[in-house]
Amino acid sequence: MGDLRSESGDKDRNFVTALARGLDILRCFGEGETSLTNSDFSDRTGLPKATISRLTYTLCELGYLAVDASAGAYRLGAGVLDLGFSVLSAVDVREHAQSTMEALRNGPNSYITVALGELHQLDVIYIATCASREGVTLAIRIGTKLPVFRSAIGQAILVGMAEDERETVFEVAGRKGADVEADGRARFAEAKAIYETKGFCTGYGSWLADVNGIAVPVFSLGGARVYGLNVGGPSFRVKPKQLESVYGPRLVDASESLSIRPKP
């Protein structure tokens, strides 16, 4: 993992490496993982164990990690939950979007799920979800991550971004590898062409082989933030034709009603 800026060798006098490393520790926890050891942190960040020990001690003192001394492991502390809920409560578009998301979900296909996401580095993180009306459906929830370049919702966010902000995303991808950046640029170019033609981005098996979805950008805070709003579901029940002909116009209307665009 590690900090992307330090990996690139850039020198930024305003960049606090110790803070970045502490955040890297918190990001080490994967889905379903409740505890990790110092060795786990070291393996995932590439940092020496002595550095890890100082970081985990500090995070425990601040309440962002909690230690299980008997197991020699750490779990996320209440401080992280406090930060998370503070962020969610500050997201200006989330509550405003809920009724619109429910209206999309309540359309003719009971297998449709709806989600609102925000970009973080090379992932889109769901900040609000509306599950389908069926018992067997996509397992989506707040905090679910999708790859920005290979998901319709990620591509929709990229399409809505200002050019300089989008270039920053490509720079982050480039630090992962020239091939990652090249693939991202190619996928964006294709997504932009589709968006300009249809008014939304498409993802048919590009994120998961058995999932179809379409997505649009949503602008908030006077255009300072770009979110993604998607509808989709399992490919055996949610077909591209219905998504584009029935849900596409509804999704575009939802974007228009939710967006707070910058004034000219």
N, C-alpha and C positions, 0 to 999 in steps of 0.2 A: 504494500500500500504506500505509505510514506507521503510526505507533502510534495505536491506536484511542482511547486515553484522551486523548492530546494533541489529536486531531482534534476531540474533543467539547468542548474548551475547559475541561475540568475542571482544578481546581488541587488537586493532592495533594502535600503536602510530602514524603511518603515515596516518591514515584514518581521514579525516576532516568531522566530522558529520554535521556541519552547511552547508557545500557545498552539501553533499548528500541530506539533507533535502530540500535545495533550488531546486535541480534537481527533487526531488519527487513532489514538487509543480507544476513544469512545465509538469510533466508526468500525472498530474491529468486530463488534458483535454482529453475527449474521442472523438470518431468520431462524427462529427456533432455538437459538443458543442462549442459555441463561447464565452461564459462567465461563470464564476464561482464566488461564494462568498467565504469569509473567512470561513463561516460555511461549505461550500462544501469541501474546502481544509482540514479542520479539520476532517470532517467525513471520508474522503478518505485516509488520512495519519495517523490518530490517534494522531496527535500532538495537544497540547493545543492551544486554540484560540489566546492567548497572543503571543505564538511563531509564529503562522501563520501570525499575524499582522506584526511582525518584518520582517519576510521573504518576504511577499508580498510588503512591503514598500521598502525593499532593491532591489527586482527584478524590481520594477517600476523605481527606481532611475537609474538602470543599463539599462533600456530599454527592458527587457525581458518580462515584463508585462505592460499593460496599464490599467489605472483605469477609470471606468465610475462612477463618483462620485454620479450622480443622482440615479443610480440603485444600488450602493453599491457593484459592481461586477468588475471582472477583465477579461481581454482578453489577449491573447498572443500578445506580442509586436513585433516591427520590428527586435529587436535584435535576437529573436529566428529564424526568417526567414533568417537573415544574417548568423547565424551559420549553418542553414540547407543547404543553398545554397553553403556555403564554404565547407561543408562536401561532398556534391554531386560533386562539382567541383574537389575535391581531390581524389575521388574514381577512382583509376587507371584503373579499368576494365570496367567501365560503357560505355564510348564512344567507346572503342574497341569492346564491345559486341553488339552494336546497329545493325550493319549490319547482324551479325550472328543471332540475335534474329528475325530480319525481314525475313530472309531466312527461318527460322523455321516456322514462322507464315504464310508464303506464300506457305506452302505445300498443299497437296491435300484436306485437311479438312478446310473449311473456318471458322469453329467455334473455331479453335485453338487459344489460347492466350499464350503468353510467358512472363516470368518475371525473373528477377535477384534479389536475396535477400541476406541480410546479417544478422547475428545473433546478437540480443541484449537481454541479459538475457535469458528469456524462450520464446522469440518471434523471428520470422524471419520478417524483415521489407523489403518490396520491395523498391529497389533503382532505378530500371529501369523496364519499362513494355512495352509490344507491344500488343495492343488490337487486337482482331480478326477482320476479314473482314466483319462480320455480325453485323447488328444493334442490335440484341438481343444476348447478350453475358455476360460473367462475368464482374462484376463491379470492375475491378482491377485498381489500380493507385499507383503512388509512395507514400509510407507511409503506405500502407495496411499491416496489421500484421497477421501473421499466427502462430499457436502454433508449437513450435519446434518439439515436440514429435509426434504430430498427423497429420503432413503434410509431403508430399513427399519431399518438398524442405528443410524442417527442418531436416529430417532424412538424406538427402544427405549431408548436412553440417556436421552433427555429424559423418557420415561415413568418411568424408574427414579430420576430425580434428586429431591432435596428441592426444595420449591417455591422457596425463596430462590435456590438454585443455578440452577434453570431460568430464573428471572427475570433473572439475570445474563446468561444466553445471549441472551435476548430484548433486553436492553439493548445488547449488542454488535451484534445485528442492527439495532437502531434507529439506531445510529450509521452504519450503511451506508445507511440510508434508511427512512422510515416504511413504504414498501411492502414492504421486505424483512422488517421486523418483523411487519407485518400478515399476510403470507403465511406466515411461520413459525408464528405463533400459530394460524392457521387449520389448517395442516397438523398441528400438534400436537394440536389438539382432535379432529380426525378420527382420528389415530393412537391417541389415548388411548381413544376409544370402541371402536375395533377391538380394542385390547389387552384392555380390560375384558371384551369378549365372547369373544374367541378365546384369550387368553393369550399372544399374540405380535403383533408389528407386521408389516404386509405392504408390499411394494413391487413392484408389477407395472408395469414400464416407467417408474417415477417417477424413478429415477436415470439409467438408460440405457434407451432404448426397447426394446431386445431382451434385457433382463435381468429375470428374476423372482427374488424372494427374500423370506424372512421372517426376523425377528430377535427376540431377547429381551434384556432387561437381565441383567447378571451383577454381583453385588455382592461386593466384596472389601475387605480391610483393615477388617473389622468394619463394613462399610457406608460407609466413607469414600470409596471409589472406586466409580464405576459404569462398567462396560464394556458393550459390545454384542457379541453373538454371533449371526452370521447363517449361513444356508445358502441357496444359490441357484445359478443357472446360466443358460445361454442359453435364452430363452423358447421356442425351437422344440423343445427337449428337456426342459425343466423347466417343468411346467404348475402353475398355482395349485392345482388340485384335489389333486394328489399332494403338493405342499408342505404343504398344510393338513391333509390326512387322514393322511398317512404321516409326514412330517417334523415337523409341528407338535408332536405329543405328545412326540416324541423331543427336540426342541429345548427344550421346557418342562422335561422331566426333566433335561436337561443343565444348564440354568440353576440348577435346584434343587441339583444335585450340586456345582456349581462355586461357588455363592454362599456367602459368609461374611457372614451378615446381622448387623446390630447387635443386641445383646442388649436385651430389653425393660426 
